[in-house]
Amino acid sequence: MNTFSVEIVTPLDREAFEHVVSLNVPAGSGRMGILANHQPTICDLKDGVVILKDNTGATTRRDVDPGTLTVAHNRATVLVKASRPPREPTPRPGSPAASP
């Protein structure tokens, strides 16, 4: 299985991911999927969720602020103002999850 590396870089932190099979990002023109050996690319990112899947099938999600994605030589860099684990959804009133 072909894999590539991904870095999520903020002014205060850097997360590195190896053996990534797929990367899905909130590009300015809509969701964008990246696989190994992707053509060199630079694009704007809007705020949203970055989703990475590794070669074991594990999925990692990060909420990100707007930024830039670069892809070259089997390496993707997500450069954003902030990255954090996704927020838990707020249950709607009356839903089973909202009941005590």
MDAnalysis code that builds the backbone (N, CA, C; Angstrom):
import MDAnalysis as mda
import numpy as np

u = mda.Universe.empty(300, n_residues=100, atom_resindex=np.repeat(np.arange(100), 3), trajectory=True)
u.add_TopologyAttr("name", ["N", "CA", "C"] * 100)
u.add_TopologyAttr("resid", np.arange(1, 101))
u.add_TopologyAttr("resname", ["MET", "ASN", "THR", "PHE", "SER", "VAL", "GLU", "ILE", "VAL", "THR", "PRO", "LEU", "ASP", "ARG", "GLU", "ALA", "PHE", "GLU", "HIS", "VAL", "VAL", "SER", "LEU", "ASN", "VAL", "PRO", "ALA", "GLY", "SER", "GLY", "ARG", "MET", "GLY", "ILE", "LEU", "ALA", "ASN", "HIS", "GLN", "PRO", "THR", "ILE", "CYS", "ASP", "LEU", "LYS", "ASP", "GLY", "VAL", "VAL", "ILE", "LEU", "LYS", "ASP", "ASN", "THR", "GLY", "ALA", "THR", "THR", "ARG", "ARG", "ASP", "VAL", "ASP", "PRO", "GLY", "THR", "LEU", "THR", "VAL", "ALA", "HIS", "ASN", "ARG", "ALA", "THR", "VAL", "LEU", "VAL", "LYS", "ALA", "SER", "ARG", "PRO", "PRO", "ARG", "GLU", "PRO", "THR", "PRO", "ARG", "PRO", "GLY", "SER", "PRO", "ALA", "ALA", "SER", "PRO"])
u.atoms.positions = np.array([
    [0.854, -1.179, 0.000],
    [0.000, 0.000, 0.000],
    [0.896, 1.236, 0.000],
    [0.657, 2.140, -0.927],
    [1.444, 3.373, -1.001],
    [1.020, 4.337, 0.096],
    [2.012, 4.938, 0.735],
    [1.736, 5.897, 1.799],
    [2.565, 7.163, 1.590],
    [2.244, 8.196, 2.378],
    [2.993, 9.444, 2.333],
    [2.986, 10.048, 3.725],
    [3.709, 11.140, 3.920],
    [3.760, 11.784, 5.234],
    [2.983, 13.093, 5.202],
    [2.460, 13.464, 6.373],
    [1.682, 14.692, 6.522],
    [2.170, 15.422, 7.762],
    [2.313, 16.727, 7.640],
    [2.598, 17.580, 8.788],
    [1.494, 18.616, 8.893],
    [1.002, 18.822, 10.120],
    [0.087, 19.920, 10.399],
    [0.884, 20.904, 11.240],
    [1.115, 22.099, 10.683],
    [1.991, 23.088, 11.302],
    [1.178, 24.329, 11.673],
    [1.339, 24.774, 12.933],
    [0.741, 26.017, 13.416],
    [1.869, 26.881, 13.970],
    [1.596, 28.143, 14.289],
    [2.653, 28.960, 14.885],
    [3.190, 28.404, 16.206],
    [2.387, 27.592, 16.901],
    [2.790, 27.095, 18.208],
    [3.091, 25.608, 18.278],
    [2.814, 24.855, 17.219],
    [2.936, 23.404, 17.311],
    [3.167, 22.787, 15.934],
    [3.570, 21.525, 15.955],
    [3.770, 20.752, 14.736],
    [3.402, 19.308, 15.030],
    [2.517, 18.726, 14.218],
    [2.162, 17.316, 14.342],
    [2.611, 16.609, 13.076],
    [3.299, 15.494, 13.243],
    [3.771, 14.727, 12.091],
    [3.054, 13.380, 12.051],
    [2.664, 12.979, 10.867],
    [1.984, 11.708, 10.650],
    [2.707, 10.966, 9.535],
    [3.085, 9.731, 9.795],
    [3.749, 8.892, 8.800],
    [2.794, 7.789, 8.340],
    [3.078, 7.192, 7.215],
    [2.304, 6.058, 6.697],
    [0.836, 6.412, 6.473],
    [0.605, 7.620, 5.966],
    [-0.754, 8.082, 5.680],
    [-1.177, 7.526, 4.320],
    [-2.377, 6.985, 4.275],
    [-2.931, 6.439, 3.034],
    [-3.765, 7.492, 2.315],
    [-4.536, 8.280, 3.084],
    [-5.359, 9.323, 2.465],
    [-5.467, 10.520, 3.397],
    [-5.594, 11.683, 2.770],
    [-5.764, 12.953, 3.466],
    [-6.933, 13.661, 2.807],
    [-7.877, 14.145, 3.612],
    [-9.027, 14.874, 3.095],
    [-9.064, 16.223, 3.790],
    [-9.092, 17.307, 3.006],
    [-8.974, 18.658, 3.559],
    [-10.103, 19.555, 3.054],
    [-10.416, 20.615, 3.830],
    [-11.436, 21.578, 3.401],
    [-10.823, 22.657, 2.501],
    [-10.614, 22.334, 1.236],
    [-10.023, 23.288, 0.287],
    [-10.995, 24.432, 0.025],
    [-10.457, 25.535, -0.443],
    [-11.283, 26.709, -0.725],
    [-12.410, 26.436, -1.700],
    [-12.215, 25.484, -2.617],
    [-13.229, 25.178, -3.624],
    [-14.069, 23.954, -3.272],
    [-13.879, 23.403, -2.080],
    [-14.617, 22.211, -1.649],
    [-13.671, 21.186, -1.051],
    [-14.175, 20.046, -0.632],
    [-13.337, 19.009, -0.040],
    [-12.380, 18.472, -1.101],
    [-11.157, 18.158, -0.671],
    [-10.118, 17.684, -1.590],
    [-9.441, 16.461, -0.986],
    [-9.298, 15.409, -1.766],
    [-8.640, 14.186, -1.324],
    [-7.240, 14.090, -1.889],
    [-6.306, 13.640, -1.046],
    [-4.908, 13.464, -1.441],
    [-4.519, 12.017, -1.168],
    [-3.871, 11.385, -2.137],
    [-3.327, 10.043, -1.984],
    [-1.832, 10.092, -2.245],
    [-1.142, 8.980, -1.989],
    [0.294, 8.904, -2.261],
    [0.563, 9.214, -3.734],
    [1.698, 9.807, -4.000],
    [2.148, 10.154, -5.358],
    [1.259, 11.200, -6.039],
    [0.596, 12.017, -5.238],
    [-0.247, 13.082, -5.775],
    [0.630, 14.102, -6.497],
    [0.104, 14.708, -7.523],
    [0.861, 15.739, -8.240],
    [1.144, 16.918, -7.312],
    [2.235, 17.632, -7.524],
    [2.519, 18.807, -6.692],
    [1.352, 19.791, -6.739],
    [0.984, 20.283, -5.552],
    [-0.201, 21.121, -5.417],
    [0.007, 22.153, -4.321],
    [-0.545, 23.334, -4.523],
    [-0.668, 24.349, -3.479],
    [-2.097, 24.857, -3.551],
    [-2.785, 24.893, -2.396],
    [-4.149, 25.421, -2.401],
    [-4.483, 26.046, -1.055],
    [-5.469, 26.953, -1.093],
    [-5.982, 27.567, 0.130],
    [-6.879, 26.570, 0.845],
    [-6.871, 26.659, 2.174],
    [-7.776, 25.856, 2.993],
    [-8.716, 26.788, 3.738],
    [-9.963, 26.362, 3.877],
    [-10.887, 27.108, 4.726],
    [-11.010, 26.357, 6.048],
    [-11.640, 26.987, 7.030],
    [-11.769, 26.296, 8.307],
    [-12.660, 25.080, 8.118],
    [-12.351, 24.025, 8.866],
    [-13.090, 22.778, 8.743],
    [-12.319, 21.643, 9.361],
    [-12.596, 20.433, 8.904],
    [-11.994, 19.238, 9.477],
    [-11.035, 18.612, 8.470],
    [-9.803, 18.341, 8.933],
    [-8.810, 17.578, 8.176],
    [-8.929, 16.134, 8.643],
    [-9.004, 15.201, 7.703],
    [-9.157, 13.785, 8.035],
    [-7.988, 13.009, 7.417],
    [-7.254, 12.286, 8.267],
    [-6.137, 11.458, 7.815],
    [-6.463, 10.001, 8.102],
    [-6.151, 9.109, 7.175],
    [-6.299, 7.674, 7.400],
    [-4.935, 7.034, 7.181],
    [-4.479, 6.233, 8.159],
    [-3.157, 5.612, 8.020],
    [-3.270, 4.179, 7.507],
    [-2.116, 3.526, 7.345],
    [-2.099, 2.195, 6.733],
    [-2.654, 1.104, 7.640],
    [-2.986, 1.406, 8.895],
    [-3.646, 0.431, 9.775],
    [-5.160, 0.596, 9.744],
    [-5.636, 1.641, 9.060],
    [-7.060, 1.927, 9.003],
    [-7.510, 2.940, 10.052],
    [-6.587, 3.359, 10.931],
    [-6.932, 4.351, 11.960],
    [-7.167, 5.709, 11.312],
    [-8.148, 6.434, 11.827],
    [-8.499, 7.751, 11.308],
    [-8.200, 8.805, 12.368],
    [-7.575, 9.904, 11.945],
    [-7.299, 11.044, 12.810],
    [-8.018, 12.249, 12.229],
    [-8.702, 13.000, 13.077],
    [-9.420, 14.204, 12.652],
    [-8.883, 15.398, 13.420],
    [-8.760, 16.532, 12.735],
    [-8.356, 17.785, 13.363],
    [-9.215, 18.909, 12.815],
    [-9.770, 19.720, 13.712],
    [-10.418, 20.968, 13.306],
    [-9.305, 21.966, 13.028],
    [-9.367, 22.641, 11.882],
    [-8.327, 23.610, 11.537],
    [-8.942, 24.945, 11.153],
    [-8.158, 25.990, 11.362],
    [-8.495, 27.321, 10.884],
    [-8.030, 27.436, 9.433],
    [-8.399, 28.516, 8.724],
    [-7.937, 28.681, 7.343],
    [-6.417, 28.665, 7.250],
    [-5.930, 28.236, 6.088],
    [-4.487, 28.171, 5.874],
    [-4.158, 27.732, 4.464],
    [-3.070, 26.968, 4.347],
    [-2.556, 26.544, 3.044],
    [-2.147, 25.084, 3.093],
    [-2.372, 24.383, 1.989],
    [-1.906, 23.015, 1.821],
    [-0.875, 22.997, 0.710],
    [0.267, 22.338, 0.965],
    [1.232, 22.082, -0.100],
    [1.465, 20.576, -0.163],
    [1.596, 20.075, -1.385],
    [1.863, 18.656, -1.609],
    [2.989, 18.554, -2.621],
    [4.035, 17.807, -2.282],
    [5.148, 17.551, -3.210],
    [5.979, 16.399, -2.673],
    [6.465, 15.564, -3.571],
    [7.403, 14.491, -3.224],
    [6.889, 13.606, -2.093],
    [5.621, 13.205, -2.173],
    [5.004, 12.320, -1.186],
    [5.001, 12.896, 0.228],
    [4.857, 14.204, 0.303],
    [4.763, 14.888, 1.591],
    [3.715, 15.993, 1.456],
    [2.796, 16.042, 2.428],
    [1.779, 17.092, 2.465],
    [1.997, 17.921, 3.725],
    [1.918, 19.239, 3.575],
    [2.036, 20.144, 4.710],
    [0.784, 20.986, 4.798],
    [0.134, 20.924, 5.962],
    [-1.048, 21.727, 6.254],
    [-0.570, 22.843, 7.175],
    [-0.522, 24.060, 6.661],
    [-0.039, 25.218, 7.416],
    [-1.249, 26.071, 7.786],
    [-1.577, 26.095, 9.086],
    [-2.793, 26.776, 9.550],
    [-2.514, 27.572, 10.824],
    [-3.421, 28.484, 11.134],
    [-3.281, 29.295, 12.343],
    [-3.450, 28.447, 13.602],
    [-4.393, 27.496, 13.575],
    [-4.636, 26.637, 14.732],
    [-5.180, 25.284, 14.280],
    [-4.851, 24.252, 15.067],
    [-5.337, 22.890, 14.847],
    [-5.683, 22.311, 16.211],
    [-6.812, 21.615, 16.290],
    [-7.235, 21.044, 17.568],
    [-8.091, 19.812, 17.302],
    [-8.218, 18.936, 18.308],
    [-9.137, 17.806, 18.133],
    [-10.545, 18.316, 17.881],
    [-11.342, 17.583, 17.120],
    [-12.697, 18.058, 16.817],
    [-13.554, 18.152, 18.069],
    [-14.457, 19.121, 18.064],
    [-15.395, 19.278, 19.173],
    [-16.445, 18.179, 19.111],
    [-16.915, 17.773, 20.275],
    [-18.024, 16.820, 20.331],
    [-19.286, 17.542, 19.878],
    [-20.117, 16.910, 19.064],
    [-21.352, 17.572, 18.644],
    [-22.268, 17.816, 19.839],
    [-22.971, 18.927, 19.813],
    [-23.926, 19.251, 20.867],
    [-25.245, 18.566, 20.551],
    [-25.756, 17.743, 21.494],
    [-27.024, 17.052, 21.219],
    [-28.171, 18.050, 21.074],
    [-29.067, 17.774, 20.152],
    [-30.248, 18.610, 19.962],
    [-31.226, 18.351, 21.101],
    [-31.941, 19.378, 21.551],
    [-32.955, 19.173, 22.602],
    [-33.964, 18.121, 22.150],
    [-34.275, 17.220, 23.063],
    [-35.249, 16.169, 22.760],
    [-34.635, 14.921, 22.148],
    [-33.345, 14.957, 21.770],
    [-32.716, 13.763, 21.195],
    [-32.346, 12.810, 22.332],
    [-32.234, 11.509, 22.061],
    [-31.892, 10.553, 23.116],
    [-30.562, 10.905, 23.819],
    [-29.606, 11.459, 23.104],
    [-28.315, 11.808, 23.702],
    [-28.446, 12.978, 24.679],
    [-29.483, 13.807, 24.534],
    [-29.674, 14.966, 25.401],
    [-30.386, 14.591, 26.705],
    [-30.999, 13.410, 26.735],
    [-31.727, 12.981, 27.938],
    [-30.754, 12.487, 28.985],
    [-31.034, 12.776, 30.277],
    [-30.132, 12.312, 31.346],
    [-30.191, 10.829, 31.550],
])
